[in-house]
Structure formats: structure tokens, C-alpha cells
Amino acid sequence: MLNEKKLSEILGAEIPSLSIKDIHWKTQDSTKESVLFYRLPDDEKSQKLFRERIQNSQFAWLVINRDHESRPLNSTIVPESEWPRIQKAILDILYPMPNLKLMALTGTNGKTTTTDLVLQLGELCGKRGMSIGTLGVRENHKEILDFGLTSPPFIDLRKYLNQYGQDKDFCVLEASSHALMQERLYGLQFDMAGWLSFSQDHLDYHQTMESYFAAKALLFNYLKASARVYVPDNQEHLFEKIKGVTNKVLKAPVREEKLPLFFSTSFNRNNLEVAIAIVERTFNIKVPAQFDKIVPPDGRFFIKPYKSNYIVVDFAHTPDALENICRGIRESFPTHKLKVLFGCGGDRDRTKRPLMGRIAESFGSHVYVTSDNPRTEDPKQIIQDILQGMSSKNITQIVERPKAVEIAFSELTENEILLLAGKGHEDYILINGVKHPYSDIAEVEKFLSRKSL
């Protein structure tokens, strides 16, 4: 428990006698024994919302970033820049860090797959692990918790590490550029790291590629003195770029073993090689060549045969990821034609849409342009943005993704591969704040079950 004397010391303010057992950043989760951190933006709508939320919330003490006429007596104003330090001091008492190795993975593409590979390889070596990332909090091939983000907020991250890491040897995390910029990994020290790729994404947030790279390079501030950053062997440009920032970068050794179908593409072999290097260097052990025991992560190169065809589901939702998966399929299945079905998310970087259209067209014999997560945008406009980068007549435009997938299935002939890109593990389509149930993987399974009757 956190006593009032210690809290007074941390906040630099006189705190009366209180019972404090928790820390929160969401008003709906806070209790009368919680320290609640509330970020108040400087606009009229947020000011009104603050008044309503605080009146209907419980907390022992409130930490806020600016003054407000409705600010209660049991509160302290603290500059937002001080929040990570203060939150860490409170978390160190209420949710102390367990003794486990920490690994981090960043990159435009490949984070989720490689995070899951590190988890599985570590377990193959007899180490107990957990992962935190796009697939939620996981251990031993199962999901413990789904929090809906690539990297959780700092308070939640520390709680997950404390709650699920007590009996673990290691934890591997996805380190997104947003998380690094927003100090969601504050105070963590990583034993090993990997940087899988670097290409255009999130420019709606970072504005320029230089700023995007600088955000990811913040990861180096979290490395222990003995830590190293591994990049794929064939990522020469990325290797040289990172080398200009830190001397801790290394290329992952190339592996020559015979690998399962999941690793038939070069980018998945790259992911595996980085994962092996991280596990071997962290624990100073040799990873056994038992790669047939690896279960592909949800929605990452999920592949199913159908007659002389294959159907592939992949999360590829950036230009680089789409090009990698398309090129990988063409190289691995040279006698098959490739058909591509994809869309682009709304309220995100619009400049990548025509790029992805051009890439799909350059690799695909036919392209189905449809919806992904339109969010608050008009899906028809998103499709038009994609078409700006395309010129072929071999294009089918269908706004409703389930209908587009159904038509793509019906038009499969012989020796074709149908790639359903962009959704991967997701089981919804997000439209105007509402998640409508939908899964590419489920649609594939339903299609194949009907055909087997």
C-alpha cells in the first residue's frame, strides 16, 4: 500500500491521511482508494466533459495537468512532463517490476510476428515467457488479455508486467513509434532488441520520415549497456542508418535450415532470424532447430490450400508490408497467379493509399479494392484515393468487404493465390466508432467448409 507520507513526497504536495491501493488513468476504473491521473486538454468541450466525469468518479487523490474551476480539493496540479516520473514512483510501490529479461521489437512491419516468434522460441528453449503487443498479453500460445493497441499506456503496461510476469523468465514487447514518443515504456531497460523494417506509415502522426525514424530511434535510450539491436541481414540500408545513431546494431545471422511453409517468404525468414538471434544472445543458449513446432501468429501469412489454389490472409496494411507479402508469394509460388484483395483504413495516412494500389496492381493479375476500417471516412472516397495509383482494367471495386471476399472466392479458377490483406487477426470492421463483427480468417474457413461438403 502507498501511504500518504510517501505520496506527499512523490507529488511534492501535502496529502492528508488516505488509503491508497491503486493507480489509474481511466475515470471509469478508478475507486475511492486510487490515485487518478486525468489529462485535461485546453478546449471547451473537454472542460465540460471533465466536470461531468469528475462528478461521477471515485478517487482518493486526483493528479491533473492544468487548473479548472471544478477541480476538487483532493487534487494536485502537476506538469504533464512530470507524469511518467511520478507514475513510475507510484507504480514501483504498488506494482513493482518482477525480475525478468526484457526484449523489445520495433519496425514498420514485422513487430507482431517476431514478438510471437521470440515468445515461442524462448519456450522451446525451456524459458517461461510472456509477450505484450498487437495480439494482447500472451503466454504459451494463448491470449491472457486483449487491450486493443500495439503498445498499452504506461500505467497499464507496468500492471501487466507485475500481474503476469511474476513466474516468467522473460517478456518481449512491441515498441511502436507512438509508444516511444509518448513515453509508454518509461523506465524500462531492455536486455535485447530488434528493428525489423522501416518504410512509410503513420505520417498522419509523424509528418515526415525523418521524424518517424527519430521516434523509433528513441528505443536506444531504453537499452542496457550490454544490449544489442538486431536487424535482418538483407536490410543493409536500415543497418547503415541505425549505425549512424548507435554502435549497438548487429545483423542477424542467416539460417540455412529447412523451414515450414510459413517461412517460405523472405520477410518471415528475416523475422525468424532476428527472433533466434535475440533469444540466443539474451540467454546465451542455442535455439533448437525445431521450427515445425512453431505456430504462425494469428493473421500473419495464414495460408490454406483449395484445389490447385491457395488462400492467404495477412495483416499487411502498409505499402512496404503489401509489397513484401506480394513479392514473397510470387517468389514462393512462381507457377501461380496472384489475386489481391485489400482496402485502406480511414482517418490514417492518406498518402499511402495510391502507393498500395500501385503495388497491388504491379503484382496481381486481378485486384479487388474494398473496405478495411473506414472509421469516420467515406469508404467510397478511400477507394477512390487507392485507385489514383492504379491504371489496370483488372480491378473490381466493392465497398462491402464480405461481399468482395465472396466474389473473389467465386472467381478463383486454377493455380491461383488469393491474398486477403489488411485485416489479419482482426475480427471486426470499424465504422463510425462501431465495431461490426467480421473476420477474413472466418470467411476463409466458412468457404472451405462449404466446399468440403
Secondary structure as GFF3:
##gff-version 3
##sequence-region A 1 453
A	DSSP	alpha_helix	4	11	.	.	.	ID=ss1
A	DSSP	beta_strand	22	24	.	.	.	ID=ss2
A	DSSP	beta_strand	34	38	.	.	.	ID=ss3
A	DSSP	alpha_helix	44	55	.	.	.	ID=ss4
A	DSSP	beta_strand	61	64	.	.	.	ID=ss5
A	DSSP	beta_strand	75	77	.	.	.	ID=ss6
A	DSSP	three_ten_helix	80	82	.	.	.	ID=ss7
A	DSSP	alpha_helix	83	94	.	.	.	ID=ss8
A	DSSP	beta_strand	101	106	.	.	.	ID=ss9
A	DSSP	alpha_helix	111	124	.	.	.	ID=ss10
A	DSSP	beta_strand	129	133	.	.	.	ID=ss11
A	DSSP	beta_strand	136	139	.	.	.	ID=ss12
A	DSSP	beta_strand	142	145	.	.	.	ID=ss13
A	DSSP	alpha_helix	154	164	.	.	.	ID=ss14
A	DSSP	beta_strand	170	174	.	.	.	ID=ss15
A	DSSP	alpha_helix	177	181	.	.	.	ID=ss16
A	DSSP	beta_strand	192	195	.	.	.	ID=ss17
A	DSSP	alpha_helix	203	206	.	.	.	ID=ss18
A	DSSP	alpha_helix	209	217	.	.	.	ID=ss19
A	DSSP	three_ten_helix	218	222	.	.	.	ID=ss20
A	DSSP	beta_strand	229	231	.	.	.	ID=ss21
A	DSSP	alpha_helix	236	243	.	.	.	ID=ss22
A	DSSP	beta_strand	249	251	.	.	.	ID=ss23
A	DSSP	three_ten_helix	261	263	.	.	.	ID=ss24
A	DSSP	alpha_helix	266	283	.	.	.	ID=ss25
A	DSSP	three_ten_helix	291	293	.	.	.	ID=ss26
A	DSSP	beta_strand	302	306	.	.	.	ID=ss27
A	DSSP	beta_strand	309	314	.	.	.	ID=ss28
A	DSSP	alpha_helix	319	332	.	.	.	ID=ss29
A	DSSP	beta_strand	337	342	.	.	.	ID=ss30
A	DSSP	alpha_helix	352	363	.	.	.	ID=ss31
A	DSSP	beta_strand	366	369	.	.	.	ID=ss32
A	DSSP	alpha_helix	379	387	.	.	.	ID=ss33
A	DSSP	beta_strand	395	397	.	.	.	ID=ss34
A	DSSP	alpha_helix	401	410	.	.	.	ID=ss35
A	DSSP	beta_strand	416	421	.	.	.	ID=ss36
A	DSSP	beta_strand	428	431	.	.	.	ID=ss37
A	DSSP	beta_strand	434	437	.	.	.	ID=ss38
A	DSSP	alpha_helix	440	451	.	.	.	ID=ss39
###
